[in-house]
Amino acid sequence: MGPWLLLLFIVGDILGTGIYALTGKVANLVGGAVWLPFLLAFVVALLTAFSYLELVTKYPRAAGAALYTHKAFGIHFVTFLVAFAVMSSGITSASTASRAFAANFSDAFGLGLAGGIGITVVALLFMAAVAIVNLRGVGESVKLNVLLTCVELSGLLIVIVIGFWAIGAGQGDVSRVLEFKTEDSGSMLWSAVAATTLAFFAMVGFEDSVNMAEETKDPVRTFPKVLLLGIAITGVIYLLVSISAITLVPPAELGEGETPLLKVVEAGAPNFPIELFGFITMFAVANSALINMLMASRLVYGMSREHVLPPILGKVHPRRRTPYVAIAFTTAIAIALITFVGEVPALGGTTALLLICVFAIVNVAVLVLRKDAVEHDHFRTPTVIPMAGAVSCMFLAGPWTGRDPVQYKIAGALLLIGVALWLVTVFINRATRQHPADPRGDDAGTSAPRN
């Protein structure tokens, strides 16, 4: 991969469900200043991206956070928790996308499935379809990613063009972008913080690019400029989308339901074929769901093969050569989340919570690994940046941010499942005299792929 393909991969991985599904929920928290939480989330993501840049150019191998954690701390259980948290974030992200897919499917085609069981049934059917595709085997290629990125990007560019065209024609209310809503007993600061914890879901995905290090030409030179450019492009797109949205649709109306950008297109261009935009939105979030479920099932399979999860999860279909037990396991968790949690903010917020915790560990790992010298030159971020990244991620992970307590319950339940499976595996390993693979070895690439 050259720099342009890597750039498209990064942009495509960040774009997706977050901005399509959560713009209205962010508006519920801050009103017209919906752009501010996305800007703050961009800053926090950028700080962590600098840490990833130092580590991926220092260790250009495809294992991501699990490799960095094990190199820094050398504790198998901590490495496992990081890998399982990344896997869990993929499942919660895919569940969010399934719910968003169902809502856009209903609104775009006028099915009237608003809320409740109708949306849940469509989301479950969609997740079943994702599982079938996953079972058949999907070879994710960079060229396919380019196509999907273009489709996702086209939907956001439509919103931006419609918004600014309407603004130029004197439609909408630009002054709303400076209106800030706070809770009766709250303040601007804490309302912005609470909204940022949700908006952060839209910025995750850049960390996946480290898994492409071994597929990139001259990663030490290419990664720094391309990753930073990719994050900057998506940050600008998100700001322009949020400004367009709030200018054309009042915050209260934008925050109703789960299809905010469909409302923006309807308000700014009533004659635009809403079914077309709905199809683009569905395609964007469907891509997010499929990629995340592919990642989650392959990660479970990889952890099983490395003897940190029960061996049954490493079974492969004799004909399809797909990890069918791991696919069934991850799909069952996703179905449970869709059925018993359902709400987009809870699932998207849990994704952000899990990854914020992983990012905090990665930021600390950068500082710990400064003592580990390598023979080649690599990117080195100023020390203050990973320090600021660690502090900001730890802050955003705390309950003082106003984060919905259900997110901690979901994340805790998922990690408890992981711990239980890990304990079972420990007993199996002792009985069979197996030992977990060391992520610091040559096989590190199978520890935590997030493709």
C-alpha positions in Angstrom: 0.0 0.0 0.0 1.2 3.5 -0.9 0.2 6.6 0.9 -3.0 7.3 -1.0 -4.5 3.9 -0.4 -3.5 4.0 3.2 -5.2 7.4 3.5 -8.4 6.1 2.0 -8.2 3.1 4.4 -7.9 5.4 7.4 -10.6 7.8 6.3 -12.9 4.9 5.5 -12.3 3.2 8.9 -13.2 6.4 10.8 -16.2 7.4 8.8 -19.4 5.4 9.4 -22.0 4.8 12.0 -21.0 7.5 14.5 -21.7 10.6 12.5 -24.7 9.1 10.8 -26.4 7.9 14.0 -25.3 10.1 16.9 -25.4 13.7 15.6 -28.9 14.1 17.0 -28.0 12.5 20.4 -25.1 14.9 20.8 -27.5 17.8 19.9 -29.8 16.7 22.8 -26.9 17.3 25.2 -25.4 20.6 23.9 -28.1 22.1 21.7 -26.9 24.1 18.7 -23.2 23.8 19.5 -23.3 20.2 18.3 -19.9 20.8 16.5 -18.1 21.4 19.8 -18.1 17.8 21.2 -16.9 16.5 17.8 -14.1 19.1 17.9 -13.1 18.0 21.5 -13.3 14.3 20.5 -11.0 15.1 17.5 -8.4 16.7 19.8 -8.4 13.7 22.2 -8.2 11.3 19.2 -5.3 13.3 17.8 -3.3 13.1 21.0 -3.7 9.3 21.1 -2.9 9.1 17.4 0.6 10.6 18.1 1.2 7.7 20.6 0.1 5.1 18.0 2.5 6.8 15.5 5.5 6.3 17.7 4.6 2.7 18.5 3.7 1.6 14.9 6.9 3.1 13.5 8.9 1.6 16.4 7.3 -1.8 16.1 5.8 -2.0 12.5 3.9 -5.2 13.1 0.2 -5.9 12.9 -0.8 -6.6 16.5 -1.8 -3.1 17.7 -2.7 -2.4 21.3 -2.1 -6.0 22.5 1.5 -6.0 21.3 2.2 -2.5 22.8 0.7 -3.5 26.1 2.6 -6.7 26.4 5.9 -5.1 25.4 5.4 -2.4 28.0 4.1 -4.4 30.9 4.7 -8.1 30.1 1.6 -9.3 31.9 -0.4 -11.9 29.9 -3.7 -11.2 31.8 -3.5 -7.4 31.1 -2.6 -8.1 27.5 -5.6 -10.4 27.2 -8.0 -7.8 28.8 -6.8 -5.2 26.2 -7.3 -7.6 23.3 -10.8 -8.7 24.7 -11.8 -5.0 25.2 -10.9 -4.3 21.6 -12.9 -7.4 20.5 -15.9 -6.3 22.6 -15.7 -2.8 21.2 -16.1 -4.3 17.7 -19.3 -6.2 18.8 -20.8 -3.1 20.5 -19.9 -1.0 17.4 -21.6 -3.6 15.1 -24.7 -3.7 17.4 -24.9 0.1 17.1 -24.6 -0.1 13.4 -27.4 -2.7 13.2 -29.7 -0.5 15.1 -28.8 2.5 12.9 -29.3 0.4 9.8 -32.8 -0.6 11.0 -33.8 3.0 11.8 -32.6 4.3 8.4 -34.2 1.4 6.6 -37.5 2.2 8.2 -37.4 6.0 7.6 -36.0 5.9 4.1 -38.7 3.6 2.8 -41.6 4.8 5.0 -42.2 1.6 6.9 -43.1 3.3 10.1 -41.1 1.0 12.4 -40.4 3.8 14.8 -39.0 2.5 18.1 -39.7 -0.7 20.0 -39.9 -4.1 18.6 -40.0 -3.2 14.9 -36.6 -1.7 14.8 -35.2 -4.4 17.0 -36.5 -7.2 14.7 -35.0 -5.5 11.6 -31.7 -5.0 13.5 -31.6 -8.7 14.5 -32.4 -9.8 10.9 -29.6 -7.6 9.7 -27.1 -9.0 12.2 -28.1 -12.5 11.1 -27.4 -11.5 7.5 -24.0 -10.2 8.6 -23.3 -13.6 10.3 -24.2 -15.5 7.1 -21.8 -13.3 5.1 -19.2 -13.8 7.8 -19.6 -17.6 7.7 -19.3 -17.7 3.9 -16.0 -15.9 4.2 -15.3 -12.3 3.1 -11.9 -11.4 1.8 -11.5 -7.8 2.8 -9.3 -6.0 0.3 -8.0 -2.5 0.1 -9.7 -1.9 -3.2 -13.1 -2.9 -1.7 -12.4 -0.6 1.2 -11.8 2.3 -1.3 -15.2 1.7 -2.9 -17.0 1.5 0.5 -15.2 4.7 1.6 -16.4 6.6 -1.4 -20.0 5.6 -0.7 -19.7 6.6 2.9 -18.0 9.8 2.1 -20.6 10.7 -0.6 -23.4 10.7 1.9 -21.6 13.1 4.2 -20.6 15.3 1.2 -24.3 15.4 0.2 -25.2 16.7 3.7 -22.5 19.3 3.5 -23.4 20.6 0.0 -27.1 20.7 0.8 -26.4 22.5 4.1 -24.1 25.2 2.7 -26.3 25.6 -0.4 -29.3 26.2 1.8 -27.3 28.6 4.0 -26.3 30.6 0.8 -29.9 30.7 -0.2 -30.9 32.2 3.2 -32.5 29.1 4.6 -32.0 27.8 8.1 -30.7 29.6 11.1 -26.9 29.9 11.2 -27.0 31.6 14.6 -28.0 28.2 16.2 -24.4 27.0 16.0 -23.6 29.3 18.9 -26.5 28.3 21.1 -25.4 26.1 23.9 -27.9 24.0 25.9 -27.1 22.9 29.5 -29.1 20.9 32.0 -31.0 22.8 34.6 -28.4 21.9 37.3 -25.4 21.6 35.0 -22.9 23.8 33.3 -21.5 24.3 29.8 -18.3 22.4 30.7 -20.0 19.3 31.9 -22.6 19.3 29.2 -19.8 19.5 26.6 -17.9 16.7 28.4 -20.9 14.4 28.5 -21.5 15.0 24.8 -17.8 14.4 24.0 -17.9 11.0 25.5 -20.6 10.1 23.0 -19.1 12.0 20.0 -15.8 10.1 20.5 -17.5 7.0 19.0 -17.4 8.9 15.7 -13.6 9.3 15.8 -12.6 5.7 16.6 -11.2 3.6 13.8 -7.9 5.3 13.2 -6.3 2.8 15.6 -7.1 0.0 13.1 -4.6 1.4 10.6 -1.6 0.1 12.6 -2.6 -3.4 11.5 -1.7 -2.4 8.0 1.9 -1.6 9.0 3.3 -4.7 7.3 1.3 -4.0 4.1 2.5 -0.4 3.8 5.5 0.8 1.8 8.1 2.4 4.1 5.7 2.7 7.1 8.2 4.6 9.2 8.0 7.6 6.8 4.5 7.1 5.4 2.4 6.6 8.6 3.0 9.9 10.4 1.9 12.2 7.7 -0.9 10.0 6.3 -2.5 9.1 9.7 -2.5 12.7 10.8 -3.9 13.8 7.5 -6.6 11.2 7.6 -7.7 12.3 11.1 -7.7 15.9 10.0 -9.9 15.2 7.0 -12.5 13.3 9.0 -12.4 16.0 11.7 -13.2 18.7 9.1 -15.9 16.6 7.5 -17.6 16.1 10.9 -17.5 19.8 11.8 -19.0 20.7 8.4 -21.7 18.1 8.7 -22.6 19.1 12.3 -22.8 22.8 11.2 -25.0 22.0 8.2 -27.3 19.8 10.3 -27.9 22.2 13.1 -28.4 25.1 10.7 -31.2 23.4 8.9 -32.8 21.4 11.7 -33.5 22.7 15.3 -31.7 20.8 18.0 -34.8 19.3 19.6 -36.0 18.0 16.2 -32.6 16.7 15.3 -32.4 14.8 18.5 -35.6 12.9 17.9 -35.3 9.4 16.5 -32.2 7.7 15.1 -31.9 9.2 11.6 -30.7 12.7 12.1 -29.0 13.2 8.7 -32.1 12.1 6.8 -33.9 15.0 8.5 -31.2 17.4 7.3 -31.5 16.3 3.7 -35.3 16.5 3.8 -35.1 20.0 5.3 -32.5 21.4 3.0 -33.5 19.7 -0.3 -37.1 18.5 -0.2 -36.9 17.2 -3.8 -33.8 15.1 -3.2 -34.7 11.4 -3.5 -34.6 10.5 0.2 -34.6 6.8 -0.6 -31.2 7.3 -2.3 -29.7 9.0 0.7 -31.3 6.3 3.0 -29.6 3.6 0.9 -26.2 5.4 1.2 -26.7 5.6 4.9 -27.6 2.0 5.2 -24.6 1.0 3.1 -22.3 3.0 5.3 -23.5 1.6 8.6 -23.7 -1.9 7.1 -20.1 -1.7 6.2 -19.2 -0.7 9.7 -21.1 -3.7 11.1 -19.5 -6.2 8.8 -16.0 -5.0 9.3 -16.4 -5.0 13.1 -17.9 -8.5 13.2 -15.2 -9.8 10.9 -12.6 -8.3 13.3 -14.3 -9.6 16.4 -14.7 -13.2 15.2 -11.1 -13.3 13.9 -9.8 -11.9 17.1 -11.6 -14.5 19.2 -10.3 -17.2 16.8 -6.7 -15.8 17.1 -6.9 -15.7 21.0 -8.2 -19.3 21.0 -5.3 -20.4 18.8 -2.9 -18.7 21.1 -4.4 -20.6 24.1 -5.9 -17.6 25.9 -9.5 -18.6 25.1 -11.1 -22.1 25.1 -9.9 -24.2 22.1 -13.5 -24.8 20.9 -13.6 -21.1 19.8 -10.7 -21.8 17.4 -12.6 -24.5 15.3 -12.7 -23.8 11.6 -15.5 -24.9 9.1 -14.1 -27.9 7.1 -15.2 -26.4 3.8 -15.5 -22.7 4.2 -12.4 -22.5 6.4 -14.1 -19.8 8.5 -14.0 -19.7 12.3 -17.7 -20.7 12.7 -17.7 -21.2 16.5 -16.1 -17.8 17.0 -18.6 -16.2 14.6 -21.5 -17.9 16.5 -20.1 -16.7 19.8 -19.6 -13.0 18.7 -23.0 -13.0 16.9 -24.8 -14.3 20.0 -23.3 -11.5 22.1 -24.4 -8.9 19.5 -27.9 -10.4 19.4 -28.1 -10.1 23.2 -27.0 -6.5 23.1 -29.5 -5.6 20.3 -32.3 -7.3 22.1 -31.7 -6.3 25.7 -29.9 -2.9 25.3 -30.9 -1.7 21.9 -30.4 2.0 22.3 -27.8 3.6 20.0 -26.3 6.0 22.6 -25.8 3.1 25.1 -24.1 0.8 22.6 -22.1 3.6 20.9 -21.1 5.0 24.3 -19.9 1.6 25.4 -17.8 1.3 22.3 -16.2 4.6 23.0 -15.7 3.7 26.7 -13.9 0.4 25.9 -11.6 2.1 23.4 -10.9 5.1 25.6 -9.6 2.7 28.3 -7.4 0.9 25.7 -6.1 4.3 24.4 -5.2 5.3 28.0 -3.1 2.2 28.3 -1.5 2.8 24.9 -0.5 6.4 25.9 1.1 5.1 29.0 2.8 2.3 27.1 4.6 4.9 24.9 6.2 6.4 27.9 7.2 3.0 29.5 8.7 1.8 26.2 11.0 4.8 25.8 13.6 2.7 27.5 13.3 0.0 24.8 15.7 1.1 22.0 15.3 -0.2 18.5 17.9 -0.2 15.7 16.0 1.8 13.1 14.9 5.4 13.2 11.2 6.0 14.1 8.7 8.7 14.8 9.0 10.2 18.3 6.2 12.2 19.8 6.9 15.0 22.3 6.6 13.5 25.8 3.9 16.0 26.8 1.5 14.6 24.1 1.2 11.0 25.4 0.9 12.4 28.9 -1.9 14.6 27.9 -3.5 11.8 25.9 -3.4 9.4 28.9 -4.9 12.1 31.2 -7.6 13.1 28.8 -8.6 9.4 28.1 -8.7 8.6 31.8 -10.8 11.7 32.4 -13.3 10.8 29.7 -13.6 7.2 31.0 -14.7 8.4 34.5 -18.3 8.5 35.9 -17.9 12.3 36.6 -18.3 12.9 32.9 -22.1 12.2 33.1 -21.7 9.0 31.1 -24.8 6.8 31.3 -24.1 4.1 34.0 -25.5 1.5 31.7 -22.3 1.8 29.6 -20.2 0.7 32.6 -22.6 -2.2 33.1 -22.4 -3.4 29.5 -18.6 -3.0 29.4 -18.2 -4.8 32.7 -20.5 -7.6 31.7 -18.5 -8.1 28.5 -15.1 -8.1 30.3 -16.5 -10.6 32.9 -17.4 -12.9 30.1 -13.8 -12.6 28.9 -12.4 -13.2 32.4 -14.6 -16.3 32.9 -13.4 -17.7 29.5 -9.8 -16.9 30.4 -10.1 -18.8 33.7 -11.6 -21.8 31.9 -8.7 -21.7 29.4 -6.2 -21.6 32.3 -7.5 -24.8 33.7 -7.6 -26.4 30.2 -4.0 -25.3 29.6 -2.8 -26.8 32.9 -4.5 -30.1 32.1 -3.0 -30.2 28.6 0.3 -28.5 29.4 -0.3 -25.8 26.9 1.1 -22.2 27.2 -0.2 -18.9 25.9 1.8 -17.5 22.9 3.9 -14.5 23.7 2.7 -11.4 21.8 6.3 -10.1 21.8 7.4 -13.0 19.5 7.2 -13.3 15.7 3.6 -14.5 15.9 2.4 -11.2 17.4 0.5 -10.4 14.3 -2.3 -12.9 15.4 -2.8 -11.4 18.8 -5.1 -8.5 18.1 -5.9 -7.9 14.5 -8.6 -5.2 14.0 -9.1 -5.2 10.2 
